[in-house]
């Protein structure tokens, strides 16, 4: 088992997409537990994120690492009951990288995730909450021009009687914990690990 997992580590850490795909398939065919494969892929993904924060990797590297993790996760397809449902989206702008990273981290942590994409507006959030009945709404805003949108989404959820259905977590480059509290969000996170921690905390409050 260790040999198969090491092959996954070497391929994914080197950002070799097709070699990782073959290594994952061989590991699964050899009977390596699926959860072990996912954790191995997640370890390589976290390593890439750390290198990005340290300035060793650029956005292109992170995009490649995200694609590799998502491909591997799809191959494994864990058959487990989700912890809960999260809808996620970027309000106003077309920024996607941070949102996509956190989406993958949510998936790896056992959540069902519905990605609303980018350039999301408050009414899109309300429609998704009404349709999907999520436990958590995770919203990011990356540009000051769209700073009012998260508060607009929360107020619209309140106006339509949907605010009590889901907890709201916000984040993004121009945000802060103080701002999140002011607009009525339930939580704020500065990064992926923080988002995972906060969403798990919020989930306990809706069960």
N, C-alpha and C positions, 0 to 999 in steps of 0.2 A: 504493500500500500504506500509506504513512504517513498518508494522509487517513482510511483505514478504521480504522487502529489508534487514531488520535487520537479518533475518534468513540467507540470502546470506552472509552478512557481517560476522556473527559469524562462519559460516562453512568455508568460504574462508580464513578468517584471521587465523583460526586454522589449515589450510592446509589439510582439510578433503575433499578429492576429490569427493567421491560419495555423501556425504552429500551436498556439494555445488551443484553438478549436480541436485539433487532432489529439493533443494531450488530454483534454477534458474527455473526449470520446473514449480514448483508450482507458482512462481511469474508470469511467463508468462501466465499460465493458469488462474490466477486471474486477468489478464488484466493490470498488471504493465507495464508501457511504456518501450519498449525495450532499449531506450537510458538510462533510469534510471538504468536499470539492468547492462548495460555495464559500466556506471560510477561507480556504486557500486563495481563491480569486479575490475575495474581499481584502485579504492581507496585502496583495499586490496593488490593489486599487488605492488603499490607504497609503502605501509606500509612495505611489505616484503623487498623491495629494501633498504629502510631506515634502517631496522634492520640489513641487511647484511653489509651496510656501517658502522654501529655502532659496528659491531662485535658480534651481538646477533644471527645472522643467518649464516649458512655456505652455501656452494654451493648446497648441497643437498636440503636445504630449498628453495633456489631460483629456482632450477629446478622444485620442486613441485609447487611452486607459479606460475611459467610460464605455467606448464601443466594445472593447474586449470583455469587460465585466458583464455588460448586458448580454452579449452573445453567449458567454459561459453560463450565465444565470438561466437563459432561455433553454439551453441544452439540458441543464439539470432539472428545471421545472419541479421544484419541491411541492409535493402534495401535502400541504399542511393548512390547517385552518388559520386564516389571517388573524392577527391581533386586533385589527380594526381597519377602517377605511379612511384614507386620506385623499383629499383633492388638493392639487398643487398648481400654482400658476404664477407668472410674472405679470404684474399690473402695468399697463401702459406701454412699455418698451419691448423691444425684440431681444433683450438679453436672455440667454438660455443656459449658459454653461453652469452657473452656480445652481440654478433650479434643477437642471438635469442631474448634477452630482448628488444633490440631496434626495431627489426622487429615487435614484439607485440605492442610496443608503437606507431609505425607508423600505424599499423592496427587500433588501438583504436582511433587514431587521424584522421582517415578518409581516409587514403591512400590505394591504391591497392599496394600490395607488392609481388614481385617475389624474392624468396630466392634462390640464386645460391649455397648456402651451404658453405662448407669449402674447403680448399686446392684449391682455385680458382686461375687461372692464367690469365695474361693480355688478352690472346686471347679468354678466356671464357667470359670476360667482353665485348669485342668487338662484339662477336657473339650475346650476349644477347641484347646489345644496338641495333644492326642491326635488330634483330628479334622482340624485344618487344617494341622498340621506347619509352623508359621511359622518364619521365621528370627529374628524379634525379637518380644518381648512387651513392650508399653509400658503401664505401669500408673500411675495417678495416685490420690492420696488427698488429700482436701481438709479433712477434719475430724479433730481429734485422737482422737475416739472410735473412729475406724476405723484408727488408726495401726498396729495389729498386723496388719492384713490383708495388706499386701504381703509381709511376712515369712512369714505363713501360706501365701501362695500359693507362694512360693519353696520352703518346706519341703515342701509337698505335692507339688510338681513333683519334688523330690528323692526323696521317699518312693515315688512311682509310677514312678521311673526315667525321667522325661521332662526332667529339668533340663538334660541335655546337648544336647537337641534345639534349644534356642533361647536366645539371649541375652536378659537381662531389664534394661530401663531403667525407672526410676521417677522420679516428680516430683510436684509439687503444692505448694500454698501452705504447708503445715506441714512440709515435708521439707527435707533438706539433703544435701550430698555425704557428710558424715561418717555420717549415719544410713543412707544407701544402702549404704555400704561395710559397716556393721555388720550389716545384714540379709542380706548376700550378693548384692546386685544387681550387675550388670555395669557399670552406668552410671547417672548421675543428670543431669538437666537442669533448669535454673530457668525455662526459657521455650521458645517454639517454635523459634527459630533454634538454640538449644542442643540441643534434641531432634533436629533434623535433622542437626546436626554429629555428635552422639554415635551416632545410629543408623547413619550411614554408616561411622563408625569401627568399630562393632561388626560390621557386615556383612562387613567385610574379614576379620574373625576367624572367620567361619563358612563362607567360600567355599574 
